[in-house]
Amino acid sequence: MPLDHNLNEVLDVNYSPLPGLQPDLGGHCWLVLFAGQVVLNDENSLWYRLDKFQLAIKQEAIVTGYLHGKAAGIVELSSLTVDTGTISIRTLLSESDPAVYSFLSHGLQILTSRREHAFCGCCGHQMQAKAGEWAMVCVQCGHHAYPRISPCVIVLVTRGDEMLLVRHQRHGKNSTMHTLVAGFVEPGESAEEAVHREVLEETGLTLGKLHYCFSQSWPFPHSLMMGFHGEYQSGEIVLEEKELCFGGWFHRDNPPELPPKFTIARKLVDLFF
């Protein structure tokens, strides 16, 4: 059975995340990860029973919420003990609807938090998961560490019927995919100030009117992307070459290759064009 058919069976309902760890809640179905990949079952679908992997669990399995009205969890393996296929997390996200996307984003960020906060950042002692919250608590000094959320901004800059598109150095100069200016919010900075700064730093352009549109959780590893639409005000494109390898204006009727439809960058483009 093709992967997308299996996904459709669970994607027509909302994902309801738990507000915190419920150690006594058993999971009905589990998403299994190994080496950064999602493990598929024998039917080329996602879900497993946990007892199939008990001897290979890397860290404690976690029930994160309810999907399709049933308790669903996520678990990471130290070794793959079954002969089956895998799919990359990014590919799965691109094929998922909002329900599974929300489940993946939530679960992945909880796992990341467990790894990053295994030991206390204040005294170095071991941390333990706290029931009722998603915090990790130090057994020595009592320090609480909650899952990190990293605020980022991304902006569609328009000039009449044209939009500003860029290509990032991290994607490689041979990449044909064009995207939007984006970056992290700095300490003491508002999201709006971050948009103006990132656009000026990376492209040399200044913006006029700026409008907030919507946000998207992005679990690589724990970003919250805040999407904006900004109107060009002045300047010529001068790229920050450490970040960007290309930037230019494209007419709305003749766009280049754009990011996948599930990304906030593409949603911003589609909203205005």
N, C-alpha and C positions, 0 to 999 in steps of 0.2 A: 504494500500500500504506500503511495507516495507520501512524503513527509507533510506536505501542505494539507492533505486530506485529514491526517491525524490531528493536526493542529486545529482545524476547524471544529473538531468535536468538543474542544474545551475553550475556544476563544469567543464564543457568543455570549459570555457572561462576564461580569466584572470580577476583578481580583480584589479581595478585602484583606489588607495587611493587618497583622496583629500589632497592637501597640507596644508589645514587648515579649520577651521570652516566656513561654508557658511550658515548663519542663515536663509536665504530666500529660500534655496533649500529644497523642500519637498521630503520625502522618498517614494519610490514606494513599498518597502517591508522592514520588520523589523525583526531582530533577538531579541527575548525577553528573558531576564534573570530573574530568581527569586531564591534567596537563593543559589547562586552558580551553579544553574542548567539552562539548556536551555529549554524553554517551547515549547512543540510540539503542532501543531494545530490538528484539528479534523481528518486530513488525515495522521497523524503521520509524517508530514513534518515540516520544520523549520519556514516558513515565515508567518507573520501576517500583517494585516492592523493596523495602530496605534490607530485608533478610538475605537478599542475594549478594550483598557486598559487606557483610558484617566484619569480615577479617581484613578488609582493605580500606577502611574508613580512615582518612587522614586526620580529620578533626571532628568534633561532635556534630552529628547531623542536627539540623535546625528546622523546625516547622515555623514558617514565616507568615502564613495566612491561609485564606480559604479561596480556592479556585474551583469554579463550577460547583460551589457549595460544599466542597470537601477539603479537609485539611491537607495542605501541600507544603512540602519542604524541599530543602536543597542540601546536598552533601558532596563533599570533595574526597576523591580517592587518592591513596598513595600509590596504588598499582591497579592496573586494569585486569580483572580476574575473569572476564568474559570475552569471547571472541565476537565482537560486534563493531559496528561503524560509529563514527563520531561526526559532529558538525561544529563549526566554529561558532562562538557566541555572537560575533557580529553578523554572521550569515543568518543565524536563528532570529536575531532581533529584526533583521530586514524582512523576514518572512512571517513575523508575528503580528497579531492585532494588539490593541492596547492592553488587553487583559494579561496575556502572557508577557508582553513587554514590561508591564508594571511588576509582575511577579519576578521576572529575571532581574530587573534593575534593583528591586528591593533585596532579594536574596543575595545577589552578588555583592552588594555593598555591606550587608551584614557579615558575610564571609571575610571581606577585606578588612573590616573593623576588627574581627576576631584575630586575624593574623597580625595586624599592626599594633594591637593593644594586648598582645600575649604577656607583655611585661610592663610594669609601671614606668611611666616617663618621669616620675618624681623621685622614686627610691629604687627602682630596678627590680622589685620583687614581682612574683607571679600574680597575674590578674585572673579573676574568675567572672563568669557570666552572672548577671544579676536577674533574678526572676522578676517578671512584670515590666521590665524595661529592656532596651537594647544596649545598656551600658555594660562595660567591663569594670570590675571593682578590684582594687589592690587589697590583697589579704593582709598586708603589713600596715600601710598608712591610710587606707580607706579612700584613696583618690578614685574618682569616677571618670571614666573615659567613654564618651559617647561616639557613635559613628560620625566620622568626619564628613562634612558637606562643603565642597569647594565651589563657591559662586563664580560663574563665568558669564561673560556677555558675548553675544553674537549679533551682528547687525547687517541687514540688507540696506546698502546705500544706493539711492536712486537719484538720477538726474534726468528729469522728464521721463521719456520712455526707455532710458538706459539704466542698467544696473552695474554696480562695481563688483567684479568677481576676481578672485585671486587663486593662486596655487601655492601651497606651502612647501617649504624645503623638506619637511619630514616625509612628505608623500613622494618626493623624488622629482627631478626635473623632467623625467620621461612620462610622468603621470599626465593623463588628459582630463582628469576631473577638476573642475573649478568649484570653488566654494566661497564662503563669506569671511570677512574679517572677524576674528574672535580672540578672546583672551581672558585671563583671570582678573578678578577684582582685587585690587591691592588693599592692604590695611588702611582704614580711615577713609576709604573712597566709597562714594555711592555708585550704584550700577550705571546711572546716567553719565557720571564723570568718567567711569571706566570706558564706556563706549567712545566718548569724544577723544580720550587719551589714546586708546588702541588704534583708532582710525588715523589720528594724526601721526603717531609713532610709526605705524606700519606702512602708511601710504602717502603721508604728507598732506592729506586733505582735511579740511575743516567742515563740520556739519552745521546745518541750520536746525530746522525743526526735528525733534526726536520723539518717537512714539514707542512705548512698550507694547508688545504684541502678546506673547505667551512664553511659557517655559517648558523645559523637557529635562527629566532626569537622565543622566548619561553615566553609566556605571563603569567608566574607564579612567580612574578607578572609582571616583565618588564626586562627580561634577553635577552641578545644577546649572543648566544652560538657560539664560534669560535672553529671549529674542526681542530685538528692536528693529524698527524701520527708521532710518535717518535720511534726511534730505541733504543733498550736496549743497554746500555754500560757496566754497572757494578753494583754490589751490590746483596744482598739477601733481600727477602721480609721481612720487619719489619713494621707491620701495625700501623697506628695511630688509636688506638682503640676508641677514641671519635668519629671518623668519619666512620670507616670501621669495619665490623665484619668478613670479609673474603677477601682474595686476593690470586690469584694463576694463574699459566700458563695453558693454554688450547690449545691443538693442533687444527689447523684450521679445521680438518676433524671430530672433536668430541667436538663441542661447547656445553655448558649447555644452559639453558633457557636464551634467550636474550631479550632486550627491544623490543617494537613494531616497525614495519618497518618505521613508520612515524617519529621516533625520530632520532636526529642527532647521537646518540650513535650507533644505529643499522645501519644507513647509512655509518658510518665510518667503521664498521666491514664488511659490505657487499662490500664496495669499495675495500678492500684489500684481502678479503677471499671469 
